[in-house]
Amino acid sequence: MKTLFVHSDFIEFYPKQKAVKAAEEWKQERQRIEECLVVFTAVEKNDEKNIKGVIERYIHEIKKVAGELKADKIVLYPYAHLSKDLSSADAALAVFKQTAELLSKEFVVARAPFGWYKEFNIKCKGHPLSELSREINMTEESAALQKEKEELKSEWFVLDIDGKKHPIEIKDGNVNSCSSGKINKNSHDINSCFLSENNQSKIGFDFSKHPKLAKLCRYEMAKSRIVDVEPPHIRLMRKLELVDYEPGSDPGNLRFYPKGRLVKGLLEDFVTRETVKYGAMEVETPLMYDYEHPALKNYLNRFPARQYSIQTPNKKTFLRFSACFGQFLMKKDTMISYRNLPLRMYELTRYSFRVEQRGELAGLRRLRAFTMPDCHALVKDFEQAKQEVGKRFDLSVKVIEGTGLSINNDMELAIRVVKDFYEEHKEFVHNMVRKWGRPALLEIWDKQFFYFVYKHEFNFIDALDKAATLTTDQIDIENAERYGIQYTDADNQKKYPLILHLSPSGAIERVMYALLEKFHMQQKAGINSMFPLWLAPIQVRLCPVNDTYVDYANEILKKLEKNNIRADIDDRTESIGKKVRDAEIEWVNMSIVLGEKEKESSELPVRMRETGKVEKMTLDDLIVYINFRTKGFPFRELSLPKLLTRRPVFYG
């Protein structure tokens, strides 16, 4: 089933003549519905396999969208043009009639006639969520699983470093700790706790010292991923000529300008280098996979995701949304001994694909094509798994800190775990929070639904108080058997390992989003924003006072480049004041004015963006300073022309 939701000021339709023999009987009268959610729908042939399940999902999606838009009128509009693989008329009509009947218990429901050519007028409201598409693709198995997922219950806690669990709940948009006592009904503050009976002392967890943790709790418990305000990083990514939207592609596929490609490439190099140092073997696997492959089909039916589908000359395929498929199939065909465990495998997926909904797409934060560092490890048992997760946790901290984000100031930890696993491995979970060094969000599921029984996440809280997962690691107890991955144990018996799923940084694009959001918040606090020196597109800007000193600037440029330092020359016929200001606007880390005084002297006046001060240095001292601060990080040359007069303007 394919649907298009349009939040409308009104829709007006008039049935003119029957389009098919099976068209339902309908009076030819004009009908107008105002302030409504119009659901254009094409019922497809595959839907006939599970009409009941499709109707359940159809209603679920309608209720979800209507709730987000606060719409109380629904118009079901048959629209065959959304698909080329339509169901029979009888099946489609049954879907529309039953859906209308069930929805009418909660909404005012109107239905356009099925099987008619219709004249219609519609006025879309035009806000960011006014047009949304959905695709429902269910088998008997996935329908049952969807219902099971919706019935999955979880408890929420703040887990402190002493191992104490503080129950929390969300009420009226606020997060409250509810260890005991009663709610302070007069408080609407996110930090409000449950109070003792005499309202004198707080009993539950006090969020006042952990405001970002409170924001994470509220965001995760509310479970809304819709972005209705443009995130600040979007302005910065365009202003700095890093990244932009690509109108010629599918939404969520972006264009990276030279500076953006440089930053992205350096991050890719850094994450890959650190993951390989940890002991992972780097591999490369295909982007597309066969829908009918037995192991893949089983996985897709159990966990249907938002796939891109492609019909090749030979078969129907889907584009990967992670490196799991290729790495698991590779491991299945590998001869593995217990001596090889933990067996670590890594791929930087450029790209992974996921058909996120339009209302969820937001700059670099959530994309349909993204670069995911994906590291899987095979381990023998839970004891080995816990040891390995600890090592990967340390790797992730190193990676996040290296990108320029701060674990203590920018990130919050969330742990999600199945109840039985938590009870059996409680000390391990508590140790992870102690390793983190401050309280964390803990979600405990009453039973296993996903393939993993344990998962932790490093979450970034942005300028709009939304959380975005960067690092994540999971303990998977299902997929080894599903894919037929085995190892030979010391007793010469074939056994199934556990699989750990790690992305040490999260999607590379999302790291860039987090950095830019952090920079925006720094600017609001009056702090000069800039990329870490190793990651800065332009590390040094040379500003000759006039054309006479461009050759001198070139001599310095060559020495800097010889020592792996990215520099350029502002050779424009502008005042020196404007050149320095433009370097600041462009976030160049260091700028140097060059004239007769500097040419005769051995010292250069290096203006530091970080402090706003001018430091006197020799060229050799500058090279040593930069090389020391970038030691251990990857280097890439600047691909832009070195002279600003020869450089195009990509955005402005």
Secondary structure, 3 states (H helix, E strand, C coil): CEEEEEEEEEEEEEEEEECCCCCCCCCCCCEEEEEEEEEEEECEHHHHHHHHHHHHHHHHHHHHHHHHHCCCEEEEEECHHHCCCECCHHHHHHHHHHHHHHHCCCCEEEECCCCEEEEEEEEECCCCCCEEEEECCCCHHHHHHHHHHHHCCEEEEEECCCCCEEEEEEECCEEEECCCCEECCCCCCCCCCEECCCCCCECCCCHHHCHHHHHHHHHHHHCCCCCCCCCHHHHHHHHCCCEEECCCCCCCCEEECHHHHHHHHHHHHHHHHHHHHHCCEECCCCCEEECCCHHHHHHHHHCCCCCCEEECCCCEEEECCCCHHHHHHHHHCCCCEHHHCCEEEEEEEEEEECCCCHHHCECCCECCEEEEEEEEEEECCHHHHHHHHHHHHHHHHHHHHHHCCCHHHHEEEEEEEEHHHHHHCHHHHHHHHHHHCCCEEEEEECCCCCCEEEEEEEEEECCCCCEEEEEEEEEECCHHHHHCCCEECCCCCEECCEEEEEECCCCHHHHHHHHHHHHHHHHHCCCCCCCCCCCCCCCEEEEECCHHHHHHHHHHHHHHHHCCCCEEECCCCCCHHHHHHHHHHCCCCEEEEECHHHHHCCCEEEEECCCCCEEEECHHHHHHHHHHHCCCCCCCCCCCCCEHHHCCCCCC
